[in-house]
């Protein structure tokens, strides 16, 4: 079975379109799958729309936390309920088409995980992000590569799939629940020597993004710095002091 997790916060305008698109394609290409939608404390009609769709499609499982968990927190919650031998997540905006999701899943044969990339040869960008988002993306990627020694060109593209055993081995270690969740996930997998492959995909920018570029960029910056320090060889007391200061700044952004 394939488990596809979709974290969705206030996505009433596009969640139905995204789900219908994915499910229509998956039914034609995969024998056994489930779509787990985590409506992450949504305050609009997202939960009602998803709940209604569960009556039409028995492959949809709806999780509705009482409070907002953040992107990472919603995905972790989805991991806990997933039944698939292959487990992954995609964004609710449908920016990665189902054909690219299928390519990721089919590429898992020789790896423990595959992640979508917009920044390697073979990727196709339908509609580009505004220039300020592209600059922020490349700057953040450079920071991550320096801090963690990653070779990935794109850690933030919202489509990633893994073998169940890999996710189960790290799920209790995951701590970041904001937009920097992907770094925590890849760091844990890398530490355990799982083989992760970056795959070029087709992707297009969605105008109605929920991401506040300025605020989110600072949060992600402080989150990854704090995470790197927390996992460094510094003394526990020193790490604790620095991390507390950083996380305090993140909460107050």
C-alpha positions in Angstrom: 0.0 0.0 0.0 1.0 3.6 -0.7 0.2 6.3 2.0 0.0 9.9 0.7 -0.2 12.5 3.5 -1.4 15.9 2.7 -1.1 18.6 5.5 -3.8 21.2 4.9 -4.4 24.5 6.7 -7.2 26.8 5.5 -7.2 25.3 2.0 -10.9 25.5 1.3 -10.3 27.0 -2.1 -8.2 24.2 -3.6 -8.2 21.1 -1.5 -11.1 19.4 -3.4 -9.4 20.1 -6.7 -6.1 18.7 -5.4 -7.7 15.5 -4.0 -9.8 14.8 -7.0 -6.8 15.2 -9.3 -4.6 12.9 -7.2 -7.2 10.2 -6.6 -8.3 10.1 -10.2 -4.7 9.5 -11.3 -3.8 7.1 -8.5 -6.8 4.9 -9.2 -5.6 4.4 -12.8 -1.9 3.8 -11.8 -1.8 2.1 -8.3 -3.6 -0.9 -7.0 -3.7 0.0 -3.3 -3.4 3.5 -1.8 -4.7 5.8 0.9 -4.7 9.6 1.1 -4.4 10.9 4.6 -5.5 14.5 4.9 -4.5 16.3 8.1 -6.5 19.5 8.3 -4.1 21.0 10.8 -6.5 23.2 12.9 -8.1 24.7 9.9 -10.5 27.7 10.6 -12.3 27.7 7.3 -14.3 25.0 5.5 -11.4 22.8 4.7 -12.3 20.1 7.3 -16.0 20.0 6.1 -14.9 19.7 2.5 -12.5 16.8 3.2 -15.1 15.1 5.5 -17.7 15.2 2.7 -15.1 13.8 0.2 -14.5 10.8 2.6 -18.1 9.8 1.8 -17.4 9.7 -1.9 -13.9 8.2 -1.8 -13.1 5.5 0.7 -9.4 5.9 0.1 -9.4 9.3 2.0 -8.7 9.3 5.7 -9.3 12.5 7.5 -7.4 13.6 10.6 -8.6 16.9 12.2 -6.4 18.0 15.2 -8.0 20.4 17.6 -5.0 22.7 17.4 -2.6 23.9 14.7 0.4 21.6 14.6 2.4 23.2 11.9 3.4 21.6 8.6 5.8 19.2 10.2 3.5 18.4 13.1 0.7 17.5 10.7 3.0 15.3 8.6 4.2 13.5 11.8 0.6 12.9 12.8 0.0 11.5 9.3 3.0 9.2 9.6 1.5 7.7 12.8 -1.7 6.7 11.1 -0.2 5.6 7.7 -0.6 1.9 6.8 1.5 1.9 3.6 4.8 0.2 2.9 5.5 3.4 1.0 4.8 6.6 3.0 5.1 10.2 1.8 3.7 13.7 1.7 2.7 16.3 -0.8 1.5 19.9 -0.6 -2.2 20.7 -0.5 -1.9 23.3 -3.3 -1.3 20.7 -6.0 1.9 22.3 -7.2 3.4 18.9 -7.9 1.2 17.1 -10.4 0.2 13.4 -9.8 2.4 12.3 -12.7 5.5 13.5 -10.8 4.3 11.9 -7.6 4.0 8.6 -9.5 7.6 9.1 -10.8 8.9 9.6 -7.3 7.1 6.4 -6.0 8.4 4.3 -8.9 11.9 5.6 -8.3 11.9 4.1 -4.7 13.0 0.6 -5.9 16.7 1.2 -5.3 16.5 3.8 -2.5 15.1 4.3 1.0 13.6 7.6 0.1 13.2 10.0 -2.8 12.6 13.7 -2.7 11.3 16.0 -5.4 13.7 18.7 -6.7 13.0 21.9 -8.7 16.7 22.7 -9.0 18.4 19.8 -10.8 18.7 18.9 -14.5 15.5 17.4 -15.8 13.1 19.4 -13.6 10.3 21.3 -15.4 9.0 24.5 -13.9 5.6 25.5 -15.3 5.2 28.8 -13.5 8.2 30.2 -11.6 8.2 31.6 -8.1 8.6 35.4 -7.8 12.3 36.4 -7.8 12.3 37.1 -4.0 11.1 33.6 -3.2 13.8 32.1 -5.5 16.5 34.1 -3.8 15.2 33.1 -0.4 15.1 29.5 -1.5 18.7 29.4 -2.8 20.0 31.3 0.2 18.3 28.8 2.6 19.6 25.9 0.6 23.2 27.2 0.8 22.8 27.6 4.6 21.5 24.1 5.0 24.3 22.6 2.8 27.0 24.4 4.9 25.4 23.5 8.3 24.5 19.8 7.6 26.8 18.8 4.7 23.8 17.9 2.5 24.3 17.4 -1.2 20.6 18.1 -1.9 19.8 21.0 -4.2 16.2 21.3 -2.9 15.2 20.2 0.6 12.0 22.2 0.6 10.0 21.0 -2.4 6.8 19.6 -0.8 6.8 16.1 -2.2 8.8 13.3 -0.6 8.3 9.5 -0.3 10.0 6.9 1.8 10.0 3.2 2.6 8.0 2.6 5.8 10.9 1.1 7.7 13.0 4.3 7.3 10.2 6.5 8.6 9.4 4.2 11.5 13.0 4.2 12.6 13.1 8.0 13.1 9.5 9.1 13.8 10.1 9.3 17.6 13.2 11.5 17.0 11.5 14.2 14.9 11.2 17.5 16.7 10.9 20.4 14.3 7.2 21.0 13.4 7.5 24.2 11.4 8.5 24.8 7.8 12.0 23.6 8.5 10.6 20.1 9.3 12.2 18.7 6.1 15.7 19.4 7.4 15.0 17.5 10.6 13.6 14.6 8.6 16.5 14.4 6.1 19.1 14.8 8.9 17.7 11.9 10.9 17.6 9.7 7.8 21.1 10.7 6.8 22.5 9.9 10.2 21.2 6.3 9.9 22.8 6.0 6.5 19.5 5.6 4.5 19.9 6.2 0.8 18.0 9.3 -0.3 17.7 10.2 -4.0 16.8 13.6 -5.4 14.5 13.3 -8.4 13.7 16.1 -10.9 9.9 16.8 -11.2 7.4 19.0 -12.9 6.3 21.8 -10.6 4.4 25.1 -10.8 4.1 28.0 -8.4 0.7 28.5 -6.9 -0.3 32.1 -6.3 -2.4 31.6 -3.2 0.5 30.6 -1.0 0.0 30.5 2.8 3.7 31.2 3.3 4.6 34.7 4.7 8.0 35.0 3.1 9.6 37.4 5.5 8.3 35.9 8.7 8.8 32.3 7.6 12.3 32.9 6.3 13.4 34.2 9.7 11.7 31.3 11.5 13.3 28.7 9.2 16.7 30.4 9.6 16.6 30.4 13.4 15.1 26.9 13.5 17.9 25.3 11.5 20.6 27.2 13.4 19.0 26.1 16.7 18.7 22.5 15.4 22.3 22.4 14.2 23.6 23.7 17.6 21.4 21.2 19.5 22.9 18.4 17.5 26.5 19.7 17.8 29.3 18.4 20.1 29.1 21.5 22.3 28.6 20.9 26.0 24.9 20.3 27.1 24.8 23.5 29.2 26.1 25.7 26.4 23.8 24.1 23.8 20.8 24.5 26.1 21.5 28.2 26.7 21.9 29.0 23.0 19.0 26.9 21.8 16.7 28.5 24.4 17.6 32.0 23.1 17.0 31.0 19.5 13.7 29.2 20.1 12.5 32.1 22.1 13.2 34.4 19.1 11.3 31.9 16.8 8.2 31.9 19.0 8.1 35.7 19.1 8.5 36.2 15.3 
